[in-house]
Structure formats: structure tokens, C-alpha cells
Amino acid sequence: MSHTNIVSRKFSRIPYLLKLLSIVFVFLFLFGTLIHLIEPDNFPKITDGIWWVIVTISTIGYGDYAPKTLAGRIIGTILILTGVGILTSYFASIAKVAISKEEQFLNGTKIFNGSNHYIIVGWNERSKTIIEEIHERRHEQAIVLIDNTLRQHPLPRTNIHFVHGRATVDDVLLKANIREASLVLITTDFKQNEMQTDMFSILTLLAVKGLNPNVYCLVEILTQEQKENARRAGADGLVETNKFASEYILHFLLSGKAVEIQGEWFGIHIAELAMQHEWAHLTFQQLSNLLLEQDILLIGIMRGGKRRLKPPAHSPLQANDSLLIMAESY
């Protein structure tokens, strides 16, 4: 292979913007040097010539430097006809790259390059609540969402990174930078039957552990049959959604306490309990201890329409707060 071909191949590997920027610099230096050689009295330094080239092709035209000779004006004419186009192409290319990056971010095709991030697999009400809570409480924590059903980023106005695809595919996990992740949460998809859902979760777990054996994996499991399989596949923690929900509902059916089902978090049904007058002066820790004596687990509060899970232990409760509870099972 000839030396020319080798140089050509190496140049072709350079990013397009860097190539274009190199051409702009060569162009500035070439015309700046040329006008300095043609009119050394008017442009005593090469830097004066380069400054004139920059001002001219950017169409600013300060007028502090201008060619006086016929040859200099011919150079200036050539510069205007060619230089403006080169500079416009450069800035247009920058804008195109920026738009392309934004499209990749929205479509879920952009590679995540951060580290120590959380990866959440599956977009549903549980994962949405978890992401929003983490984002609100620990804004600096990087989060990557992997989902195959979404066509666009579900939270485009946040710094949450979205990767479109199945988490069982290595390329998708690598886009999420699985090797640098600190935690992976695999949620279930209730649109499928329970056995298929658990099998997909375990397959995802195997793919994750195959690329990063040390990452902490929390897996949501629906069936008792797949619980041990998930542990064998390397699950560091299990969330048994159906078991928690059943025990919670059973407890309140047997206890006869009137509660309203508020929603789901991690597959656990959370109940909202009205604040009683005698509780309003207590701290969160004091009321938590009091309710534990009644086999009721206090996990958070609703204040001003916002859910706050596990607030500071010594934070005082307010009369208009609602309590978020989950009772211990019998």
C-alpha cells in the first residue's frame, strides 16, 4: 500500500467537524499569509492578515485593515466568494450535529457515557414513580431508563437518559454503559402473563450479570416458582410484588381499618391514612414507633399534594398531612 493511500485512510477516520475546522484554520493561515506578502506595509504581520481574513469572511468588516493594491483586492474578492461559504458550512455542520444529538437523545439511540448510574429496566407506573422520586431527592444521581415499548423519551425535560431496546440485548446494555453502572432495577411488565414476565426478567438479569457481574441487581418477581431461579441467575435482591400486595390487602381486610388504596411503589400498594388530631404534634419517628405497636408500618407522608417517602426522622408532622402506610402481615 502506498504512502498516499495510508495518509488518505488515516484522514478519513478523523471526525467530519474536525476535518472542517482544520480546513478553516488552513484557509485563514493561507490567505492571511498571502495578503501579508502582497501588502507588507498595510499588513505588517501575518496575524494582521489572519485578523483581516476572519473579519472579512464573518461579514463583520471593522475596516481597520483593507487591501489597497489591485492584487490585494483580487485576493479579497476570492476570499469573500470562497471563505463565507466555508465558514457557513462549518457552523451549519455544528448545528446539524447538535440537532442529531438531540434526536438521538429523544429517540433513545444516544450512548450514555456516565458512571455510577442507576439503570431501570421497563417503563410503567412503578418505574415512573421511582425515577421521579430519585430525580427530585437526588438530582445529581444519573439514571438510565431502558425500554422497548417507548418510541420517544418519556421525560425529555430532565437529565434522565433513555435507551430504546430490549435489555436482554448486549448492544442495548452497552449503550446504557452497563459496565460502569452501580445498580440495576428490573421491573415487571403486567401486560404479559406472570410466567413470561418472570422469564424475561431472569433473562435480562443473566444478560446484565454477563456484562457486569459486580453490579447490584434488584429484580421484581411475580411467581414463587421463579424466585429461586432469579437467585441462581445472580439477583442481589428480590421484590415479590404479588406477595407484598396480597399480604397488605389481607391485613387490612382482617384488621377492619378503613384505608384508601393510594397507588403503587415497587409493586407495593401504599395506603393513605388520615392524620388524627393527637398525632399532629409528633415527629415522624415518634409516630412511626407508635403505629408499629398497632402493626402498622409508616413509610411516608403526603404534604401539599406531593408524596414524601421516608422523610427525616425528626421532622415534625403537620395537621393537614396524610400518612402513607403499609401494615405488617399476619
C-alpha positions in Angstrom: 0.0 0.0 0.0 1.4 3.4 -1.0 2.2 6.2 1.5 -0.5 8.3 -0.1 -3.2 5.7 0.5 -2.2 5.3 4.1 -2.4 9.0 4.7 -5.8 9.1 3.0 -7.2 6.3 5.1 -5.9 8.0 8.3 -7.5 11.3 7.3 -10.8 9.6 6.5 -11.0 8.4 10.1 -10.9 11.9 11.5 -14.4 13.3 12.6 -16.0 15.4 10.0 -16.2 18.5 12.2 -12.5 18.3 13.0 -11.7 18.0 9.3 -13.8 21.1 8.5 -12.2 23.0 11.4 -8.7 22.1 10.1 -9.7 23.3 6.6 -10.9 26.6 8.2 -7.6 27.1 10.0 -5.5 26.3 6.9 -7.7 28.7 4.9 -7.2 31.5 7.5 -3.4 31.0 7.6 -3.1 30.7 3.8 -5.0 34.0 3.0 -3.5 35.8 6.0 0.0 35.0 4.9 -0.8 35.8 1.2 -2.2 39.3 1.9 0.8 39.9 4.2 3.2 39.0 1.4 1.3 41.1 -1.2 0.9 44.2 1.0 3.6 44.0 3.8 3.2 47.8 4.6 -0.6 47.5 5.0 -0.4 44.1 6.8 2.9 44.2 8.7 2.3 40.9 10.5 0.8 37.6 9.4 -1.5 37.9 12.4 -2.8 41.2 11.0 -3.6 39.3 7.7 -5.4 36.5 9.6 -7.4 39.0 11.6 -8.5 40.7 8.3 -9.5 37.3 6.9 -11.6 36.5 10.0 -13.3 39.9 9.9 -14.0 39.6 6.2 -15.4 36.1 5.9 -17.5 36.6 9.0 -19.0 39.7 7.2 -18.3 41.9 10.2 -16.0 44.3 8.4 -14.5 46.6 11.0 -12.5 48.5 8.4 -9.3 48.6 10.4 -7.5 46.6 7.7 -8.2 46.7 4.0 -6.2 45.9 0.9 -5.0 48.9 -1.2 -3.4 47.3 -4.3 -5.2 45.6 -7.2 -3.6 42.3 -6.3 -4.8 42.6 -2.7 -8.4 43.4 -3.8 -8.4 40.4 -6.1 -7.3 38.3 -3.1 -10.1 39.9 -1.1 -12.7 39.1 -3.8 -11.6 35.5 -3.9 -11.7 35.4 -0.1 -15.3 36.7 0.1 -16.5 34.3 -2.6 -15.0 31.2 -1.0 -14.4 32.0 2.6 -18.0 32.9 3.5 -19.2 29.5 2.1 -16.6 27.6 4.1 -17.4 29.4 7.4 -21.2 28.9 6.8 -20.6 25.2 6.1 -18.7 24.9 9.4 -21.4 26.5 11.5 -24.2 24.6 9.6 -22.4 21.4 10.4 -22.2 22.2 14.1 -25.9 22.9 14.1 -26.6 19.6 12.3 -24.5 17.7 14.8 -26.4 19.4 17.7 -29.8 18.5 16.2 -28.7 15.0 15.5 -27.6 14.6 19.2 -30.9 15.9 20.4 -32.8 13.5 18.1 -30.7 10.6 19.4 -31.4 11.6 23.0 -35.2 11.7 22.3 -35.3 8.5 20.3 -33.2 6.5 22.7 -30.2 5.8 20.4 -27.6 8.0 22.1 -24.9 6.2 24.1 -24.6 7.0 27.8 -21.0 7.8 28.9 -21.5 8.4 32.6 -20.6 6.2 35.5 -22.0 5.1 38.9 -25.5 5.4 37.5 -28.8 3.6 38.1 -30.3 1.5 35.3 -34.0 1.0 35.4 -35.5 -1.6 33.0 -39.1 -1.1 32.0 -41.4 1.9 31.8 -44.5 1.6 34.0 -46.2 3.4 36.8 -43.8 1.9 39.4 -40.6 2.8 37.5 -42.0 6.3 36.7 -42.6 7.0 40.4 -39.2 5.6 41.4 -37.4 7.8 38.7 -39.3 10.9 39.7 -38.7 10.4 43.4 -34.9 9.8 42.9 -34.7 12.7 40.5 -36.4 15.0 43.0 -34.5 13.9 46.1 -31.0 13.2 44.5 -30.9 15.4 41.4 -27.3 14.6 40.8 -27.9 10.9 40.6 -27.6 9.7 37.0 -30.4 7.4 35.8 -30.7 5.4 32.6 -34.1 4.1 31.5 -34.2 1.1 29.2 -37.5 0.3 27.5 -38.6 -1.3 24.2 -42.2 -0.1 24.1 -41.5 3.6 24.1 -40.8 5.5 20.9 -39.8 8.8 22.5 -38.1 9.8 25.7 -40.9 9.9 28.4 -39.2 12.6 30.4 -37.4 14.8 27.8 -37.1 17.9 30.0 -35.0 16.1 32.6 -31.4 14.7 32.7 -32.7 11.2 32.7 -31.1 9.2 29.8 -33.3 7.0 27.7 -32.1 3.9 25.8 -34.6 2.3 23.4 -34.4 -1.5 23.1 -34.6 -4.8 24.9 -32.4 -5.1 28.0 -31.6 -8.7 27.0 -29.5 -7.5 24.1 -25.8 -6.7 24.8 -25.7 -3.7 22.4 -28.6 -2.1 24.3 -27.0 -2.7 27.7 -23.7 -1.3 26.4 -25.4 1.8 25.2 -26.6 2.2 28.8 -22.9 1.8 29.8 -23.7 -1.3 31.9 -20.1 -1.9 32.9 -20.0 1.4 34.8 -23.4 1.2 36.4 -23.8 0.9 40.2 -27.3 -0.5 40.4 -29.8 -2.2 38.0 -33.6 -2.4 38.8 -35.6 -4.8 36.6 -39.3 -4.2 36.8 -42.1 -6.4 35.5 -44.5 -5.8 32.6 -48.0 -6.7 33.6 -49.2 -6.7 30.0 -47.8 -10.3 29.7 -48.7 -13.3 31.8 -46.8 -13.7 35.0 -44.6 -16.7 33.9 -43.4 -15.0 30.7 -42.8 -11.8 32.6 -40.6 -13.5 35.2 -38.7 -15.4 32.5 -37.9 -12.2 30.7 -36.8 -10.6 34.0 -34.4 -13.5 34.6 -33.1 -13.4 31.0 -32.4 -9.7 31.5 -30.7 -10.4 34.7 -28.4 -13.0 33.0 -27.5 -10.5 30.3 -26.7 -7.8 32.9 -24.6 -10.1 35.0 -22.8 -11.4 32.0 -21.5 -7.9 31.2 -21.1 -6.7 34.7 -21.0 -9.4 37.4 -20.4 -7.0 40.2 -23.4 -4.6 39.6 -26.1 -4.8 42.3 -29.3 -6.1 40.7 -32.8 -5.7 42.2 -35.4 -7.8 40.4 -39.2 -7.7 40.6 -40.6 -11.2 40.6 -44.3 -12.2 40.4 -44.3 -16.1 40.8 -42.9 -18.2 43.6 -41.7 -20.7 41.1 -39.1 -18.3 39.6 -37.9 -16.9 42.9 -35.0 -19.4 43.2 -34.2 -19.2 39.5 -33.7 -15.4 39.9 -31.3 -16.0 42.8 -29.4 -18.6 40.9 -29.1 -16.1 38.0 -27.4 -13.7 40.3 -30.2 -11.4 41.8 -28.8 -9.5 44.7 -32.3 -8.5 45.9 -35.9 -9.6 45.1 -39.1 -7.7 45.2 -42.0 -10.2 45.4 -44.8 -7.9 44.1 -47.8 -10.3 44.4 -46.8 -11.5 47.9 -46.4 -8.0 49.2 -49.7 -6.8 47.7 -51.6 -9.9 48.9 -50.3 -9.7 52.5 -51.0 -6.0 52.6 -54.6 -6.3 51.4 -55.2 -9.3 53.7 -54.0 -7.4 56.7 -56.4 -4.6 56.2 -59.3 -6.9 55.4 -58.8 -8.7 58.7 -58.0 -5.7 60.8 -61.0 -3.8 59.6 -59.2 -0.5 59.2 -60.7 1.8 56.7 -58.0 2.9 54.2 -57.8 4.1 50.7 -55.6 2.4 48.2 -53.3 5.3 47.0 -51.1 3.7 44.4 -48.0 1.5 43.8 -44.4 1.9 44.6 -42.0 -1.0 43.7 -45.2 -3.1 43.3 -46.3 -2.5 46.9 -49.7 -1.0 47.5 -49.5 2.1 49.6 -52.4 3.2 51.7 -53.3 6.8 52.7 -54.4 7.2 56.3 -55.9 10.5 57.6 -53.9 12.3 60.3 -55.5 12.2 63.7 -55.6 15.3 66.0 -53.4 13.8 68.7 -50.7 12.9 66.2 -50.1 16.3 64.8 -47.5 17.4 67.4 -45.3 14.3 66.9 -42.3 13.8 64.8 -42.2 11.2 62.0 -40.1 8.9 64.2 -42.4 9.2 67.2 -45.5 8.4 65.2 -43.7 5.6 63.4 -42.9 3.9 66.7 -46.5 4.5 67.9 -48.0 2.9 64.8 -45.7 -0.1 64.9 -47.3 -1.0 68.2 -50.5 -1.4 66.2 -48.7 -3.5 63.4 -48.8 -0.5 61.0 -45.7 0.5 59.2 -45.4 4.2 58.4 -43.4 4.8 55.3 -44.1 8.4 54.3 -46.4 11.3 54.2 -48.5 13.3 51.7 -47.9 17.0 52.0 -49.2 19.7 49.6 -50.1 17.0 47.1 -46.6 15.6 47.0 -45.6 12.2 48.2 -42.6 12.1 50.5 -41.3 8.6 51.3 -39.2 8.2 54.4 -38.8 11.9 55.4 -36.2 12.9 58.1 -36.9 11.1 61.4 -37.1 14.2 63.5 -39.2 16.3 61.0 -42.5 17.4 62.7 -45.8 16.4 61.3 -48.5 18.8 60.3 -52.2 18.7 60.9 -53.0 18.7 57.2 -50.6 15.8 56.4 -51.8 12.4 55.2 -50.0 9.3 56.2 -48.6 6.7 53.8 -48.6 3.4 55.5 -48.1 -0.3 54.9 -49.1 -2.7 57.6 -47.1 -5.8 58.7 -48.5 -9.1 57.5 -50.1 -11.5 59.8 
